[in-house]
């Protein structure tokens, strides 16, 4: 087992030293400069065996995937409290109240409710809680893949979006647990910010960020309620008279050119804050209260409130709606609300929503504006590096194939994509090219043709992919480079991480690592950490959703 040592050093220092295959690395060696990294890359590649696929497989049966075909089974989102009543209602609940403690308030209340023995007529009543982000519920309902009995999103924007999509939805409570979303500004810059810009409004934070006085980051507005909320507040700040105007869209485009990448998850955002890479960001108040490492930040409510409204649907029976009313009443009891307060909810009750005045259709349009402008007008050039070593044989490789093909539906045709696979040696399956219909069909064909055997030369493949990206950037210097490594195990052949880390740091290419059914020994997280990317750890059943959301943010 390789020794696990994290060496994440802010600024220009982040590299490792050690032997070529020992896998042991330690801090202290400066990252190479870009020119040094290019020279070192060329030197190391001389010892890497690379095979080029000369006639890639063209998947002539590859059709555009429907959204429903690109989604994983709804059961990849776990039931965190299961009911056993004759009338059991499925509640799709926001993750800040349906996860592990302290984010488990609704689970706790549901467990108590299920013990009370409620009945409707001669039938026992219970509730089951499903942990799922508010945005994912909208995605799955609109795709026709999920029909919960009750929906408890963080805020009412998602309910409006379902209404705009033609879903028969009825709000039965405006609030079951009070919360706000807002801005976090590091204490050591907050006073200077206030002196120069006044109150911490979204408009003032954006002005400070554009001036270089703050580094402000936010989360994915397709899944994150806070991300959607603050995005709409940003658009409103860009154009108060019409947040969906060309003026607002162009201002967002300009802002995104120099802003940090949109965070894949809130956890990634918190990690960036911990390392000092951002000093202003978005966060729900309940999460802020329950995250000790954020106590060095000032919290300022912004946007609309996150009071967790409750919705039922046209497809619910009268009994199911009556059971939903019983549960809502139970959530509003003094005991339940006292528990909510202990879990970080019910603060800033005096805060009034700063409503951007958007309809459900407007919220959907705001997401599209963000999708079009999130990369600051830069096309993406990306290479996928797929592990086809012997340990990937069977379910891991099938999962990799399915997730890559399904998730590729979310990659825009304006981007350029390449594919590399590796076992004991490295194969360039597909050179980097624009992801038009033909390249998409080649990508699908080559992914489907992957077979597994041999050792695991992970970092040899990373070097090959880096070289492909560098050559693509020579042709299009304005592009945004990304590298995705998909693997299930540790490197055991070729170069080790300590030998290539200086190159990765010098070239400044973010490396996203996706670990299939695998407990990372630290190498993958360290590789992603060099240029502040993310490591995704997922089982075969939920990797499709993980990649889909990552691609929505990055591609």
C-alpha positions as CSV (number, residue, x, y, z in Angstrom):
1,X,0.0,0.0,0.0
2,X,1.5,3.3,-1.0
3,X,2.1,5.8,1.8
4,X,-0.6,8.5,1.8
5,X,0.8,12.0,2.1
6,X,-1.2,15.1,1.2
7,X,1.0,17.9,0.0
8,X,-1.2,20.8,-1.1
9,X,0.7,24.0,-0.8
10,X,-0.9,27.3,-1.8
11,X,0.8,29.5,-4.3
12,X,3.6,28.3,-6.5
13,X,4.7,25.4,-4.3
14,X,3.1,22.0,-4.9
15,X,5.2,19.1,-6.1
16,X,6.6,15.8,-5.1
17,X,9.8,13.9,-5.1
18,X,10.6,10.2,-5.0
19,X,11.4,7.2,-7.2
20,X,9.7,6.4,-10.5
21,X,7.5,3.6,-9.3
22,X,7.6,3.7,-5.5
23,X,4.4,5.8,-5.3
24,X,5.8,7.6,-2.2
25,X,5.9,11.4,-2.5
26,X,6.6,14.3,-0.2
27,X,6.4,18.1,-0.3
28,X,9.2,20.5,-0.8
29,X,10.0,20.5,-4.5
30,X,8.8,23.6,-6.4
31,X,6.4,23.1,-9.2
32,X,8.0,23.4,-12.6
33,X,7.5,26.4,-14.7
34,X,5.4,26.0,-17.9
35,X,8.5,25.8,-20.1
36,X,10.3,23.4,-17.8
37,X,7.1,21.2,-17.6
38,X,6.9,21.0,-21.4
39,X,10.6,20.0,-21.6
40,X,10.2,17.4,-18.8
41,X,7.0,16.1,-20.5
42,X,8.8,15.5,-23.8
43,X,11.6,13.7,-21.9
44,X,9.4,11.4,-20.0
45,X,7.2,10.5,-23.0
46,X,10.3,8.9,-24.7
47,X,9.9,6.0,-22.3
48,X,6.2,5.6,-22.6
49,X,4.8,2.9,-25.0
50,X,2.0,4.5,-27.0
51,X,-0.2,2.8,-29.6
52,X,-2.3,4.9,-31.9
53,X,-5.7,3.5,-33.2
54,X,-5.5,4.2,-36.9
55,X,-9.1,3.2,-37.8
56,X,-11.3,4.1,-34.9
57,X,-14.7,2.4,-34.6
58,X,-17.5,4.5,-35.9
59,X,-20.7,3.8,-34.0
60,X,-23.2,4.1,-36.9
61,X,-26.0,3.2,-34.6
62,X,-25.2,6.0,-32.1
63,X,-28.2,8.3,-31.8
64,X,-28.7,11.3,-29.6
65,X,-29.6,10.1,-26.2
66,X,-32.9,11.4,-24.7
67,X,-32.5,13.0,-21.3
68,X,-34.3,10.0,-19.7
69,X,-31.8,7.6,-21.3
70,X,-28.9,9.5,-19.8
71,X,-30.2,9.4,-16.3
72,X,-29.4,6.7,-13.7
73,X,-32.1,4.8,-11.8
74,X,-33.9,6.9,-9.2
75,X,-32.8,4.4,-6.6
76,X,-29.3,5.7,-6.8
77,X,-30.6,8.4,-4.6
78,X,-31.0,6.6,-1.3
79,X,-34.0,6.2,1.0
80,X,-32.7,7.6,4.3
81,X,-35.8,6.8,6.4
82,X,-38.1,3.9,5.2
83,X,-41.8,3.7,6.2
84,X,-43.7,0.5,6.4
85,X,-47.3,1.8,6.5
86,X,-50.2,0.7,4.3
87,X,-50.2,4.2,3.1
88,X,-46.5,5.2,2.7
89,X,-45.7,8.4,1.0
90,X,-42.4,8.9,-0.9
91,X,-40.9,12.3,0.1
92,X,-38.2,13.8,-2.1
93,X,-36.3,16.0,0.3
94,X,-33.5,18.5,0.0
95,X,-30.1,17.1,1.1
96,X,-29.6,19.6,3.9
97,X,-32.3,17.8,5.8
98,X,-32.2,14.2,4.5
99,X,-28.5,13.3,4.8
100,X,-26.3,12.3,7.7
101,X,-26.2,14.3,11.0
102,X,-26.4,17.2,11.4
103,X,-28.1,17.4,8.0
104,X,-30.8,14.8,9.0
105,X,-33.6,16.9,10.5
106,X,-36.3,15.5,8.3
107,X,-35.1,11.9,8.8
108,X,-35.3,12.4,12.6
109,X,-38.8,13.8,12.3
110,X,-39.9,11.1,9.9
111,X,-38.6,8.4,12.3
112,X,-40.7,9.9,15.1
113,X,-43.7,10.3,12.9
114,X,-43.5,6.6,11.8
115,X,-43.5,5.5,15.5
116,X,-46.7,7.5,16.3
117,X,-49.0,5.0,14.6
118,X,-51.1,7.5,12.6
119,X,-54.0,6.1,10.6
120,X,-56.3,7.2,7.8
121,X,-59.5,5.2,8.2
122,X,-58.3,1.7,8.9
123,X,-54.9,2.1,7.2
124,X,-51.6,2.8,8.9
125,X,-49.7,5.8,7.6
126,X,-45.9,6.3,7.3
127,X,-43.4,8.3,5.3
128,X,-40.2,7.5,3.4
129,X,-37.5,10.1,2.9
130,X,-35.4,10.1,-0.3
131,X,-32.1,12.1,-0.2
132,X,-31.9,14.0,-3.4
133,X,-31.0,17.6,-4.4
134,X,-33.8,19.9,-5.3
135,X,-32.6,20.3,-8.9
136,X,-32.3,16.5,-9.5
137,X,-36.0,16.1,-8.5
138,X,-37.0,18.6,-11.2
139,X,-34.8,16.8,-13.8
140,X,-36.2,13.3,-13.0
141,X,-39.8,14.4,-12.9
142,X,-39.6,16.3,-16.2
143,X,-37.9,13.2,-17.7
144,X,-40.9,11.1,-16.6
145,X,-38.6,8.8,-14.4
146,X,-39.9,9.7,-11.0
147,X,-43.2,10.5,-9.3
148,X,-42.7,11.3,-5.6
149,X,-45.8,11.9,-3.5
150,X,-44.3,14.9,-1.8
151,X,-41.5,17.3,-2.8
152,X,-39.6,19.4,-0.3
153,X,-37.1,21.6,-2.1
154,X,-34.9,24.2,-0.5
155,X,-36.8,27.1,-2.1
156,X,-39.9,27.8,-4.2
157,X,-38.0,28.5,-7.5
158,X,-38.0,24.7,-8.2
159,X,-41.8,24.5,-7.7
160,X,-42.3,27.3,-10.1
161,X,-40.1,25.5,-12.6
162,X,-42.2,22.3,-12.4
163,X,-45.3,24.4,-12.9
164,X,-43.8,26.0,-16.0
165,X,-43.0,22.5,-17.3
166,X,-46.7,21.5,-17.1
167,X,-46.4,19.4,-13.9
168,X,-49.6,19.4,-11.8
169,X,-48.2,20.6,-8.5
170,X,-49.9,22.1,-5.4
171,X,-48.1,23.8,-2.5
172,X,-49.5,22.7,0.9
173,X,-47.0,24.6,3.1
174,X,-44.8,27.6,2.5
175,X,-42.4,26.5,5.2
176,X,-41.4,23.6,7.4
177,X,-37.9,24.6,8.3
178,X,-36.7,28.2,8.0
179,X,-33.4,28.9,6.2
180,X,-31.6,31.5,4.1
181,X,-29.0,31.3,1.4
182,X,-26.3,34.0,1.3
183,X,-22.8,35.3,0.8
184,X,-19.8,34.4,2.9
185,X,-16.9,36.9,3.0
186,X,-13.8,36.1,5.0
187,X,-13.5,38.1,8.1
188,X,-10.1,39.5,7.3
189,X,-11.3,41.2,4.1
190,X,-14.9,42.0,5.2
191,X,-14.1,45.3,6.9
192,X,-12.0,46.5,4.0
193,X,-14.8,45.4,1.7
194,X,-17.4,47.4,3.7
195,X,-15.3,50.5,3.8
196,X,-14.8,50.5,0.0
197,X,-18.1,49.0,-1.3
198,X,-20.7,49.4,1.5
199,X,-23.1,46.7,2.4
200,X,-22.5,43.2,1.2
201,X,-25.0,42.9,-1.5
202,X,-24.7,40.6,-4.5
203,X,-24.2,43.7,-6.8
204,X,-21.4,45.0,-4.5
205,X,-19.7,41.6,-4.3
206,X,-19.7,41.3,-8.1
207,X,-18.2,44.8,-8.3
208,X,-15.5,43.9,-5.9
209,X,-14.8,40.6,-7.7
210,X,-14.5,42.3,-11.0
211,X,-12.1,44.8,-9.4
212,X,-9.9,42.0,-8.0
213,X,-10.7,42.8,-4.4
214,X,-12.6,39.5,-3.8
215,X,-12.4,36.0,-5.3
216,X,-16.0,34.9,-5.4
217,X,-17.3,31.4,-6.2
218,X,-20.7,29.7,-6.4
219,X,-22.2,26.3,-7.0
220,X,-23.9,24.5,-9.9
221,X,-27.4,26.1,-10.5
222,X,-28.7,22.9,-12.1
223,X,-28.6,21.0,-8.8
224,X,-27.8,23.5,-6.1
225,X,-30.6,25.6,-4.7
226,X,-28.1,28.2,-3.5
227,X,-26.4,28.2,-6.9
228,X,-29.6,28.8,-8.7
229,X,-30.7,31.4,-6.2
230,X,-27.5,33.5,-6.3
231,X,-27.2,33.1,-10.1
232,X,-30.5,34.8,-10.5
233,X,-29.5,37.5,-8.0
234,X,-26.4,38.0,-10.0
235,X,-28.3,38.4,-13.3
236,X,-30.6,40.8,-11.5
237,X,-27.6,42.8,-10.3
238,X,-26.2,42.9,-13.8
239,X,-29.5,44.3,-15.2
240,X,-32.1,45.3,-12.5
241,X,-34.7,46.0,-15.2
242,X,-34.4,42.7,-17.0
243,X,-32.2,39.9,-15.5
244,X,-32.6,37.8,-18.6
245,X,-31.5,40.6,-21.1
246,X,-28.6,40.5,-23.4
247,X,-27.0,43.0,-21.1
248,X,-27.2,40.7,-18.1
249,X,-26.0,37.7,-20.2
250,X,-23.0,39.6,-21.5
251,X,-22.1,40.8,-18.0
252,X,-22.2,37.2,-16.8
253,X,-20.0,36.2,-19.7
254,X,-17.4,38.9,-18.8
255,X,-17.5,37.9,-15.1
256,X,-17.0,34.2,-15.9
257,X,-13.8,35.0,-17.9
258,X,-11.8,35.7,-14.8
259,X,-13.9,34.1,-12.0
260,X,-13.1,30.7,-10.3
261,X,-14.8,27.7,-12.0
262,X,-18.3,27.0,-10.8
263,X,-18.0,24.5,-8.0
264,X,-19.1,21.0,-8.8
265,X,-20.5,20.5,-5.3
266,X,-20.7,22.5,-2.0
267,X,-17.9,20.2,-0.6
268,X,-15.6,21.4,-3.4
269,X,-16.4,25.0,-2.6
270,X,-15.7,24.5,1.1
271,X,-12.4,22.8,0.3
272,X,-11.4,25.8,-1.9
273,X,-12.2,28.1,1.0
274,X,-10.2,26.0,3.4
275,X,-7.1,26.3,1.2
276,X,-7.6,30.0,0.9
277,X,-8.3,29.9,-2.9
278,X,-11.5,31.9,-2.5
279,X,-12.4,34.5,0.1
280,X,-16.1,35.0,-0.8
281,X,-18.7,32.3,-1.8
282,X,-22.3,31.2,-1.5
283,X,-23.7,29.0,1.2
284,X,-26.9,28.1,2.9
285,X,-27.1,29.4,6.5
286,X,-27.7,26.0,8.0
287,X,-24.6,24.6,6.3
288,X,-22.6,27.6,7.5
289,X,-23.8,27.1,11.1
290,X,-22.8,23.4,11.0
291,X,-19.3,23.9,9.4
292,X,-16.8,24.9,12.0
293,X,-14.1,25.7,9.5
294,X,-16.3,28.5,8.1
295,X,-16.4,30.5,11.3
296,X,-13.8,32.8,9.9
297,X,-16.4,34.0,7.4
298,X,-19.1,36.6,7.8
299,X,-22.5,35.4,6.6
300,X,-24.9,37.8,4.8
301,X,-28.4,36.5,3.7
302,X,-29.1,37.2,0.0
303,X,-31.6,36.2,-2.7
304,X,-34.8,34.4,-1.9
305,X,-35.5,32.5,1.4
306,X,-34.9,28.7,1.7
307,X,-37.9,27.8,3.8
308,X,-38.5,24.3,2.4
309,X,-42.0,24.6,1.0
310,X,-43.9,21.4,0.6
311,X,-45.6,20.3,-2.6
312,X,-48.0,17.4,-3.6
313,X,-48.9,16.4,-7.1
314,X,-51.9,15.7,-9.3
315,X,-51.0,12.0,-9.4
316,X,-51.4,11.6,-5.6
317,X,-54.5,9.9,-4.3
318,X,-56.7,11.7,-1.7
319,X,-55.3,9.3,0.9
320,X,-51.7,10.2,0.0
321,X,-52.5,14.0,0.1
322,X,-54.2,13.5,3.5
323,X,-51.1,11.6,4.7
324,X,-48.9,14.5,3.5
325,X,-51.0,17.0,5.4
326,X,-50.6,14.9,8.6
327,X,-46.8,14.9,8.2
328,X,-46.6,18.6,7.5
329,X,-48.6,19.3,10.7
330,X,-46.2,17.0,12.6
331,X,-43.2,18.9,11.1
332,X,-44.6,22.1,12.5
333,X,-45.1,21.0,16.1
334,X,-43.0,22.7,18.8
335,X,-41.0,19.6,19.3
336,X,-40.1,19.3,15.6
337,X,-39.3,22.9,15.2
338,X,-37.1,22.9,18.3
339,X,-35.2,20.0,16.7
340,X,-34.9,22.0,13.4
341,X,-33.4,24.9,15.3
342,X,-30.9,22.6,16.9
343,X,-29.9,21.4,13.4
344,X,-29.1,24.9,12.3
345,X,-32.5,26.0,10.8
346,X,-34.9,28.8,11.8
347,X,-32.3,31.7,11.9
348,X,-32.7,35.1,10.4
349,X,-36.5,34.8,10.5
350,X,-36.7,38.6,10.0
351,X,-35.0,38.3,6.6
352,X,-37.3,39.1,3.6
353,X,-36.8,37.4,0.2
354,X,-35.0,39.6,-2.4
355,X,-37.2,38.2,-5.1
356,X,-35.8,38.7,-8.7
357,X,-39.4,38.6,-9.9
358,X,-38.9,35.5,-12.0
359,X,-41.5,33.1,-13.3
360,X,-40.8,29.4,-13.6
361,X,-40.0,29.9,-17.2
362,X,-37.6,32.7,-16.2
363,X,-35.7,30.4,-13.8
364,X,-35.3,27.8,-16.6
365,X,-34.0,30.6,-18.9
366,X,-31.6,31.7,-16.3
367,X,-30.0,28.2,-16.2
368,X,-29.7,28.3,-19.9
369,X,-28.0,31.7,-19.9
370,X,-25.5,30.3,-17.3
371,X,-24.9,27.2,-19.4
372,X,-24.0,29.3,-22.4
373,X,-21.7,31.6,-20.6
374,X,-20.2,29.6,-17.7
375,X,-16.8,29.1,-19.5
376,X,-16.4,32.8,-20.2
377,X,-16.8,32.2,-24.0
378,X,-13.9,29.8,-24.1
379,X,-14.4,26.4,-25.8
380,X,-13.2,23.4,-23.8
381,X,-10.6,20.9,-25.1
382,X,-10.7,17.7,-23.0
383,X,-9.2,14.3,-23.0
384,X,-10.7,11.3,-21.2
385,X,-8.3,8.8,-19.8
386,X,-9.9,5.4,-19.3
387,X,-8.5,2.5,-17.2
388,X,-8.7,-0.8,-19.0
389,X,-6.4,-2.8,-16.8
390,X,-7.4,-6.3,-15.7
391,X,-9.1,-5.3,-12.5
392,X,-11.6,-3.3,-14.6
393,X,-12.9,-6.4,-16.3
394,X,-16.6,-7.0,-15.9
395,X,-18.8,-4.5,-14.0
396,X,-16.3,-1.7,-13.5
397,X,-15.6,-1.5,-17.3
398,X,-19.2,-1.8,-18.2
399,X,-20.0,1.0,-15.8
400,X,-17.3,3.1,-17.2
401,X,-18.6,2.6,-20.8
402,X,-22.2,3.2,-19.9
403,X,-21.4,6.3,-17.8
404,X,-19.1,7.9,-20.4
405,X,-21.6,7.3,-23.3
406,X,-24.6,8.5,-21.3
407,X,-22.8,11.5,-19.9
408,X,-21.3,12.5,-23.2
409,X,-24.8,13.7,-24.2
410,X,-24.1,16.7,-22.0
411,X,-21.0,17.7,-23.9
412,X,-21.6,20.5,-26.3
413,X,-20.6,20.3,-29.9
414,X,-18.5,23.4,-29.7
415,X,-16.0,21.6,-27.5
416,X,-13.1,19.3,-28.6
417,X,-12.7,15.8,-27.1
418,X,-10.1,13.0,-27.3
419,X,-9.9,9.6,-25.7
420,X,-7.0,7.6,-24.2
421,X,-7.1,4.2,-22.6
422,X,-4.4,2.4,-20.6
423,X,-3.4,-0.8,-19.0
424,X,0.3,-1.8,-19.0
425,X,0.8,0.6,-22.0
426,X,-1.2,3.5,-23.4
427,X,-3.5,3.7,-26.4
428,X,-4.7,6.9,-28.1
429,X,-8.1,5.8,-29.2
430,X,-9.2,9.1,-30.5
431,X,-7.2,12.2,-31.2
432,X,-8.6,15.5,-30.0
433,X,-11.2,16.9,-32.4
434,X,-14.4,19.0,-32.4
435,X,-17.2,17.0,-30.8
436,X,-19.5,17.1,-33.8
437,X,-21.7,14.3,-34.8
438,X,-18.9,12.3,-36.4
439,X,-16.5,12.7,-33.5
440,X,-19.3,11.8,-31.1
441,X,-20.0,8.6,-33.1
442,X,-16.3,7.7,-33.0
443,X,-16.1,8.4,-29.3
444,X,-19.1,6.1,-28.7
445,X,-17.6,3.4,-30.9
446,X,-14.2,3.5,-29.3
447,X,-15.7,3.5,-25.8
448,X,-17.9,0.5,-26.6
449,X,-14.9,-1.4,-28.0
450,X,-12.8,-1.1,-24.9
451,X,-11.6,-4.4,-23.3
452,X,-9.7,-5.0,-20.1
453,X,-6.5,-6.8,-19.2
454,X,-3.0,-6.0,-18.0
455,X,-1.4,-3.7,-15.5
456,X,-2.2,-0.1,-14.5
457,X,0.1,2.6,-16.0
458,X,-2.1,5.4,-14.9
459,X,0.4,8.2,-15.0
460,X,1.9,7.2,-18.3
461,X,-1.5,7.8,-19.7
462,X,-1.8,11.1,-18.0
463,X,1.4,12.3,-19.6
464,X,0.1,11.2,-23.1
465,X,-3.2,13.1,-22.5
466,X,-1.3,16.2,-21.3
467,X,0.7,16.1,-24.5
468,X,-2.5,15.9,-26.6
469,X,-3.9,18.8,-24.7
470,X,-0.8,20.9,-25.1
471,X,-0.8,20.3,-28.9
472,X,-4.5,21.2,-29.1
473,X,-3.8,24.4,-27.2
474,X,-1.1,25.4,-29.7
475,X,-3.9,25.4,-32.3
476,X,-6.4,27.1,-30.1
477,X,-4.7,29.1,-27.3
478,X,-8.0,30.5,-26.1
479,X,-9.4,27.0,-25.2
480,X,-9.9,25.8,-21.6
481,X,-8.1,22.4,-21.1
482,X,-9.5,19.7,-18.9
483,X,-8.4,16.1,-18.2
484,X,-10.6,13.3,-16.9
485,X,-9.1,10.1,-15.4
486,X,-11.4,7.2,-14.9
487,X,-10.0,4.3,-12.9
488,X,-10.7,1.7,-10.2
489,X,-7.2,1.1,-8.7
490,X,-3.7,2.2,-7.9
491,X,-0.9,2.6,-10.5
492,X,1.4,-0.4,-10.5
493,X,3.4,0.1,-13.7
494,X,5.1,3.0,-15.4
495,X,5.7,6.4,-13.8
496,X,4.3,7.1,-10.4
497,X,2.6,10.3,-9.3
498,X,5.7,11.8,-7.7
499,X,7.4,11.7,-11.1
500,X,4.8,13.6,-13.0
501,X,3.3,15.9,-10.5
502,X,5.7,18.8,-11.3
503,X,4.6,18.6,-14.9
504,X,0.9,18.6,-14.0
505,X,1.5,21.7,-11.8
506,X,3.6,23.5,-14.4
507,X,1.1,23.0,-17.2
508,X,-1.8,24.1,-15.0
509,X,-4.3,21.6,-16.5
510,X,-7.1,20.6,-14.1
511,X,-7.3,16.8,-13.7
512,X,-10.7,15.4,-12.6
513,X,-10.4,11.9,-11.2
514,X,-13.3,9.5,-11.1
515,X,-12.8,6.5,-8.9
516,X,-15.1,3.5,-9.6
517,X,-15.9,1.4,-6.5
518,X,-12.5,2.3,-5.2
519,X,-11.1,3.6,-1.9
520,X,-8.4,6.0,-3.1
521,X,-5.1,5.7,-1.3
522,X,-4.6,9.4,-1.6
523,X,-3.0,9.6,-5.1
524,X,-6.1,10.4,-7.0
525,X,-7.1,13.2,-4.6
526,X,-3.5,14.5,-4.7
527,X,-3.5,14.5,-8.5
528,X,-6.8,16.4,-8.7
529,X,-5.6,18.7,-5.9
530,X,-2.6,19.9,-7.9
531,X,-4.7,22.3,-10.0
532,X,-7.8,22.5,-7.8
533,X,-10.0,20.0,-9.6
534,X,-12.1,17.3,-7.8
535,X,-12.1,13.6,-7.1
536,X,-15.4,11.8,-7.6
537,X,-15.8,8.6,-5.6
538,X,-18.8,6.6,-6.8
539,X,-20.2,3.1,-7.1
540,X,-21.2,1.7,-10.5
541,X,-24.8,2.6,-9.9
542,X,-24.5,6.4,-9.4
543,X,-21.5,7.3,-11.6
544,X,-23.8,8.4,-14.5
545,X,-25.3,11.1,-12.4
546,X,-22.0,12.1,-11.0
547,X,-20.5,12.6,-14.4
548,X,-23.6,14.2,-15.8
549,X,-23.4,16.9,-13.1
550,X,-19.7,17.3,-13.5
551,X,-20.0,17.8,-17.3
552,X,-22.9,20.3,-16.8
553,X,-20.4,22.4,-14.8
554,X,-17.3,21.9,-16.8
555,X,-18.3,21.2,-20.4
